[in-house]
């Protein structure tokens, strides 16, 4: 069983993800009708020459004659994968999982995992959540491949590598979410502070208005007190004058009474003495 090795970087470390081309080794004599053998053999040669478009064209022609052949779907998926058309490759590998051959089914699941991983990496800088989701799906397909072929070390290696990278991406996603929440919290805090400043400003205006009103009230109070004091002073002056007038009147009355008394005494005819 022939396999090719695909190199790519994960977290600045060069890692190996093995991509199986198992399906391209199926021969016409063992898998297909006699009239399809020429198409398949020619398509396989194009594939090996990296002429994937020509290979896909011939595989499609062969598929018309054998529409249920899982092997053809697998081969088309392999060529699509090489063209980096990962979404389309996945659809053909999924059809290949219907094979009764457990080894072929295992390889199809293995390559679906690879394609899911590739799709995830393409979205890492634009949609990290989707990347995480696709890497999780890749792990599920690797697990299924291992269940079907426990001796496949390539799948175990890929599962281990992707699992480690998923952990790294989850940490990155968590940091981004915390940062976003922090920015949201800061924005809310700034809004609250702006509101507080507005309230403070309104409070200052209200205080200034209140202070002005207090000044006016104090001025009125002071004026009222001054007026009251003047009134009290006038009343005091009037009271003294009235008291003097009353006293003078009393004295005058007293003097007048004395004279009258004298007159009365003198009128009585009995002269005791002179006043």
C-alpha positions in Angstrom: 0.0 0.0 0.0 1.7 3.2 -1.2 1.4 6.5 0.8 2.8 10.0 0.2 3.9 12.4 3.0 2.5 15.9 3.2 4.6 18.5 5.1 3.2 21.5 6.9 3.9 23.7 10.0 2.0 23.7 13.2 3.0 26.2 15.9 6.4 26.9 14.2 7.3 23.2 14.4 7.5 21.1 11.3 5.2 18.1 11.6 4.2 15.3 9.2 0.6 14.6 8.2 0.4 11.5 6.0 -2.1 11.5 3.2 -3.1 8.1 1.8 -3.4 7.5 -2.0 -4.4 4.0 -1.4 -7.4 4.3 -3.8 -5.2 5.1 -6.8 -3.7 1.6 -6.6 -6.9 -0.2 -7.4 -6.5 -1.9 -10.7 -9.2 -2.4 -13.3 -8.8 -6.2 -13.2 -9.7 -6.4 -9.5 -12.2 -3.6 -9.0 -14.0 -2.6 -12.1 -15.6 -3.9 -15.3 -13.4 -4.6 -18.3 -14.6 -1.5 -20.2 -13.6 0.8 -17.3 -10.1 -0.6 -16.8 -8.5 1.6 -19.5 -10.0 4.8 -18.0 -9.0 3.9 -14.5 -5.4 3.0 -15.5 -5.0 6.2 -17.5 -6.5 8.3 -14.7 -4.1 6.8 -12.2 -1.1 7.7 -14.5 -2.4 11.3 -14.7 -2.7 11.3 -10.9 0.9 10.1 -10.4 2.1 12.8 -12.8 0.2 15.4 -10.7 -2.2 16.1 -13.6 -5.2 16.1 -11.2 -7.7 17.7 -13.5 -7.1 15.1 -16.2 -7.3 12.4 -13.7 -10.6 13.6 -12.3 -12.1 13.8 -15.8 -11.3 10.2 -16.5 -12.4 9.1 -13.0 -15.7 10.8 -13.6 -16.1 9.0 -17.0 -15.4 5.7 -15.2 -17.9 6.5 -12.5 -20.7 6.9 -15.1 -20.1 3.2 -15.9 -19.8 2.2 -12.3 -21.7 4.8 -10.2 -21.6 2.7 -7.0 -17.9 2.0 -6.9 -16.5 3.3 -3.6 -13.0 3.0 -5.1 -13.7 5.7 -7.8 -15.1 8.0 -5.2 -12.0 7.6 -3.1 -9.8 8.3 -6.1 -11.7 11.5 -7.0 -11.5 12.6 -3.4 -7.7 12.0 -3.5 -7.3 14.1 -6.6 -9.6 16.9 -5.2 -7.5 16.9 -2.0 -4.3 17.3 -4.0 -5.9 20.3 -5.7 -6.6 21.7 -2.2 -10.4 21.5 -2.9 -10.9 20.1 0.6 -14.7 20.6 0.9 -15.3 18.7 -2.4 -12.7 16.0 -1.4 -14.6 15.4 1.9 -17.9 14.7 0.0 -16.2 12.0 -2.2 -14.3 10.5 0.8 -17.6 10.3 2.6 -19.1 8.3 -0.3 -16.1 6.0 -0.2 -16.8 5.1 3.5 -19.7 3.0 2.2 -17.2 0.5 1.0 -17.4 -3.1 2.3 -13.6 -3.0 2.5 -12.8 -1.9 6.0 -9.3 -0.9 5.0 -10.6 1.4 2.3 -13.2 2.7 4.7 -10.5 3.4 7.3 -8.4 5.3 4.7 -11.4 7.4 3.7 -12.0 8.4 7.3 -8.3 9.1 7.7 -8.4 11.5 4.7 -11.6 13.1 5.8 -9.8 13.9 9.0 -6.9 15.4 7.0 -9.3 17.5 4.9 -11.1 18.8 8.0 -7.8 19.8 9.5 -6.8 21.6 6.3 -10.1 23.5 6.2 -9.7 24.5 9.8 -6.2 25.9 9.2 -7.5 28.0 6.4 -10.0 29.7 8.8 -7.6 30.1 11.8 -7.0 33.9 11.2 -10.6 34.7 10.4 -12.8 32.4 12.5 -10.9 30.7 15.3 -14.1 29.1 16.7 -14.7 27.3 13.3 -11.1 26.2 13.2 -11.5 24.6 16.6 -14.8 23.0 15.5 -13.2 21.5 12.4 -10.2 20.2 14.3 -12.5 18.4 16.7 -14.3 16.8 13.7 -10.9 15.7 12.3 -10.1 13.9 15.6 -13.5 12.1 15.4 -12.6 10.8 11.9 -9.2 9.8 13.0 -10.7 7.8 15.9 -13.1 6.1 13.5 -10.1 5.2 11.2 -8.2 3.7 14.1 -11.3 1.6 15.1 -11.4 0.2 11.6 -7.6 -0.4 11.3 -5.9 -0.4 14.7 -2.5 -1.1 13.0 -2.4 2.2 11.1 0.3 4.3 12.7 -0.2 7.2 10.4 -3.6 7.8 11.8 -2.3 7.6 15.4 0.4 10.1 14.6 -2.1 12.6 13.0 -4.5 12.2 15.9 -1.8 13.0 18.4 -0.5 16.0 16.5 -4.0 17.5 15.9 -5.0 16.9 19.5 -2.0 18.9 20.7 -2.7 21.7 18.3 -6.3 21.8 19.3 -5.3 22.3 22.9 -3.1 25.3 21.8 -6.0 26.8 19.8 -8.4 26.4 22.7 -6.0 28.3 24.9 -5.7 31.0 22.2 -9.5 31.1 21.8 -9.9 31.5 25.6 -7.5 34.4 25.6 -9.3 36.1 22.7 -12.6 35.7 24.5 -11.2 37.1 27.7 -9.7 40.0 25.8 -13.0 40.7 24.1 -14.8 40.5 27.4 -12.2 42.9 28.9 -12.7 45.3 26.1 -16.5 45.1 26.5 -16.1 45.6 30.2 -13.8 48.6 29.6 -16.3 50.1 27.2 -19.1 49.7 29.7 -16.8 51.2 32.4 -16.0 54.2 30.2 -19.7 54.6 29.5 -20.4 54.5 33.2 -17.6 57.0 33.9 -19.0 59.2 31.2 -22.4 59.0 32.8 -20.9 59.7 36.2 -19.1 62.7 34.8 -22.3 63.9 33.2 -24.0 63.4 36.5 -21.2 65.2 38.3 -21.5 68.1 35.8 -25.3 68.2 36.4 -24.6 68.0 40.1 -22.2 70.9 39.9 -24.7 72.9 38.0 -27.4 72.1 40.5 -25.1 72.9 43.3 -24.2 76.2 41.7 -27.8 77.0 41.2 -28.5 76.0 44.8 -25.7 78.1 46.0 -27.0 81.1 44.1 -30.5 80.5 45.5 -29.0 80.2 49.0 -27.2 83.5 48.5 -30.4 85.2 47.4 -32.2 83.6 50.4 -29.4 84.7 52.8 -29.6 88.2 51.3 -33.3 88.3 51.8 -32.9 87.0 55.4 -30.2 89.5 56.1 -32.4 92.3 54.7 -35.4 91.1 56.8 -33.2 90.9 59.9 -31.9 94.4 59.2 -35.4 95.7 58.7 -36.5 93.9 61.9 -33.6 95.4 63.8 -34.5 98.9 62.5 -38.1 98.4 63.5 -37.0 97.2 67.0 -34.7 100.2 67.3 -37.6 102.5 66.3 -39.9 100.8 68.7 -37.2 101.1 71.4 -36.9 104.8 70.7 -40.6 105.2 70.7 -40.9 103.3 73.9 -38.3 105.5 75.6 -40.1 108.6 74.3 -43.5 107.2 75.4 -42.0 106.3 78.7 -40.7 109.8 79.1 -44.0 111.3 78.0 -45.9 109.1 80.4 -43.5 109.9 83.2 -43.7 113.6 82.5 -47.5 113.3 82.3 -47.4 111.5 85.6 -45.4 114.2 87.1 -47.6 116.8 85.7 -50.6 115.0 87.0 -48.9 114.6 90.4 -48.2 118.3 90.6 -51.7 119.1 89.6 -53.1 116.7 92.2 -51.1 118.3 94.9 -52.4 121.7 94.0 -55.9 120.3 94.0 -55.3 118.8 97.3 -54.1 122.1 98.6 -57.2 123.7 97.2 -59.3 121.0 98.8 -57.7 121.5 102.1 -57.9 125.1 101.8 -61.5 124.9 100.8 -62.4 122.8 103.8 -62.1 126.0 105.9 -59.8 124.1 108.3 -56.4 125.5 107.9 -53.9 123.2 109.5 -50.8 124.6 107.8 -49.6 125.9 104.5 -48.2 123.6 102.0 
